Amino acid sequence: MEQSSTIIRLAELTDINAIIKINRLCLPENYSFDFFYKILSEYGFACVVSEVDGEVVGYLLSRLERPFSTFIGLNGSKGHVISIAVLPAHRKKGLGTQIMKYGMQKLIEHNVDTIYLEVRVSNVAAVEMYKKLGYYIKREFKHYYRDGESALVMEWGRKQASEEIET
């Protein structure tokens, strides 16, 4: 049996059509071409793809978010994982975890202390993967998605001693 070649790398604008195709096939939340273009153009340093034998089979889109004002001791920016997906034929092989680790490292290199994401309450596999990566459930966002499903807001980073984790 031939060994397949897997590469995890930063996404490029030339990957945009493959990323959009994976997004449409895998997720109910679809974005416009312009949205993908803007994220890849401005935050390409934090967007990742997984290639198997030269074909893009998974992606991660993330960005930096800066607060409007900076108080003493408040971090200047947070990482936000916007979207991650892996084609069904390539799931359960650790690609999602590899993509997340690579993307998280790129955000950390840009001095974030905290990374957050939203995930469907029903997406148990993703929630478990995020927990294994050190994310914790910060709160539930009721009726977050267009179809009415709630999202879990999950966060990775330094937990404040005074912060209570809501479940």
C-alpha positions as CSV (number, residue, x, y, z in Angstrom):
1,M,0.0,0.0,0.0
2,E,1.4,3.4,-1.0
3,Q,2.0,5.9,1.8
4,S,0.2,9.2,1.2
5,S,2.1,12.5,1.7
6,T,0.5,15.0,4.2
7,I,1.6,18.6,4.5
8,I,0.4,21.1,7.0
9,R,1.2,24.7,5.8
10,L,0.1,28.3,5.8
11,A,-2.8,28.9,3.4
12,E,-2.2,31.1,0.4
13,L,-4.7,33.1,-1.7
14,T,-4.3,30.4,-4.4
15,D,-6.0,28.0,-2.0
16,I,-9.2,30.0,-1.8
17,N,-11.3,27.9,-4.2
18,A,-10.3,24.7,-2.4
19,I,-11.1,26.2,1.0
20,I,-14.5,27.5,-0.2
21,K,-15.3,24.0,-1.7
22,I,-14.4,22.3,1.6
23,N,-16.5,24.9,3.6
24,R,-19.5,24.3,1.4
25,L,-19.2,20.5,1.5
26,C,-18.6,20.3,5.3
27,L,-20.3,23.1,7.1
28,P,-23.7,24.7,7.2
29,E,-22.1,28.1,7.9
30,N,-20.9,29.4,4.5
31,Y,-19.2,32.7,3.9
32,S,-18.9,34.9,0.8
33,F,-15.9,34.8,-1.5
34,D,-15.1,38.3,-0.3
35,F,-15.0,37.2,3.3
36,F,-12.6,34.3,2.6
37,Y,-10.5,36.7,0.5
38,K,-10.4,39.3,3.3
39,I,-9.4,36.8,5.9
40,L,-6.7,35.2,3.8
41,S,-5.3,38.6,2.7
42,E,-5.2,40.1,6.1
43,Y,-4.5,37.1,8.3
44,G,-2.8,34.6,6.1
45,F,-0.2,34.2,8.8
46,A,-2.9,32.5,10.9
47,C,-4.7,30.4,8.2
48,V,-3.7,26.9,7.6
49,V,-4.4,24.1,5.1
50,S,-3.7,20.4,5.1
51,E,-2.6,18.8,1.8
52,V,-2.7,15.1,1.1
53,D,-0.9,14.1,-2.1
54,G,-1.1,17.7,-3.3
55,E,-4.9,18.1,-2.7
56,V,-6.1,20.6,0.0
57,V,-8.3,18.4,2.2
58,G,-8.7,20.7,5.3
59,Y,-8.4,24.2,6.4
60,L,-8.4,26.6,9.4
61,L,-9.3,30.3,9.1
62,S,-8.4,32.5,12.1
63,R,-7.6,36.1,12.8
64,L,-6.4,38.5,15.4
65,E,-8.9,40.7,17.2
66,R,-7.8,43.8,19.0
67,P,-9.9,45.5,21.7
68,F,-11.0,49.1,21.1
69,S,-9.1,50.3,24.2
70,T,-6.2,48.8,26.0
71,F,-6.1,48.9,29.8
72,I,-3.0,48.2,31.9
73,G,-2.5,44.5,31.9
74,L,-5.0,43.7,29.2
75,N,-3.6,41.8,26.2
76,G,-3.5,43.7,23.0
77,S,-5.1,41.0,20.9
78,K,-6.9,37.7,21.0
79,G,-6.9,34.9,18.4
80,H,-10.3,33.9,16.9
81,V,-10.7,30.6,15.1
82,I,-13.4,31.4,12.6
83,S,-13.7,28.1,10.7
84,I,-12.1,24.7,10.5
85,A,-13.1,21.8,8.3
86,V,-11.6,18.5,7.0
87,L,-13.2,16.6,4.1
88,P,-15.1,13.5,5.4
89,A,-12.8,11.0,3.7
90,H,-9.8,12.4,5.6
91,R,-11.3,12.7,9.1
92,K,-10.3,10.6,12.2
93,K,-6.6,10.8,11.1
94,G,-5.6,13.6,13.3
95,L,-5.6,16.3,10.6
96,G,-8.0,18.6,12.5
97,T,-5.7,18.5,15.5
98,Q,-2.6,19.1,13.4
99,I,-4.2,22.0,11.6
100,M,-5.3,23.5,15.0
101,K,-1.9,23.1,16.6
102,Y,-0.2,24.7,13.6
103,G,-2.7,27.6,13.5
104,M,-2.5,28.1,17.3
105,Q,1.3,28.3,17.1
106,K,1.1,31.0,14.4
107,L,-1.3,33.0,16.6
108,I,0.9,32.6,19.6
109,E,3.8,33.9,17.5
110,H,1.7,37.1,17.1
111,N,1.6,37.5,20.9
112,V,-1.9,36.3,21.7
113,D,-2.5,34.9,25.2
114,T,-6.0,33.8,24.4
115,I,-7.6,32.1,21.5
116,Y,-11.4,31.5,21.3
117,L,-13.9,29.8,19.0
118,E,-17.5,29.0,18.6
119,V,-18.6,25.4,18.0
120,R,-22.0,23.8,17.6
121,V,-23.3,22.2,20.8
122,S,-24.1,19.1,18.8
123,N,-20.5,18.8,17.4
124,V,-19.3,16.5,20.1
125,A,-16.2,15.3,18.2
126,A,-15.0,18.9,17.7
127,V,-15.7,19.8,21.3
128,E,-13.6,16.8,22.5
129,M,-10.7,17.7,20.1
130,Y,-10.7,21.3,21.4
131,K,-10.7,20.1,25.0
132,K,-7.7,17.9,24.2
133,L,-5.9,21.0,22.9
134,G,-6.5,22.8,26.2
135,Y,-9.7,24.7,25.4
136,Y,-12.4,25.0,28.0
137,I,-16.0,25.9,27.7
138,K,-16.4,29.6,28.6
139,R,-20.2,29.9,28.0
140,E,-23.1,28.8,25.8
141,F,-24.4,31.3,23.2
142,K,-28.1,30.5,22.8
143,H,-29.5,30.4,19.2
144,Y,-26.1,31.4,17.8
145,Y,-26.4,29.7,14.4
146,R,-28.9,30.6,11.7
147,D,-30.8,27.3,12.2
148,G,-31.3,28.2,15.9
149,E,-28.7,25.8,17.3
150,S,-26.6,27.1,20.2
151,A,-22.8,27.5,20.2
152,L,-20.3,26.8,22.9
153,V,-17.8,29.5,23.2
154,M,-14.5,27.8,24.0
155,E,-11.3,29.5,25.0
156,W,-7.6,28.5,25.2
157,G,-5.1,30.5,27.2
158,R,-4.3,31.8,30.6
159,K,-7.4,31.5,32.8
160,Q,-7.9,34.4,35.1
161,A,-8.0,33.2,38.7
162,S,-11.2,35.2,39.3
163,E,-12.9,34.0,36.2
164,E,-15.6,31.4,36.6
165,I,-16.1,28.9,33.9
166,E,-19.7,28.6,32.9
167,T,-21.0,25.3,31.5
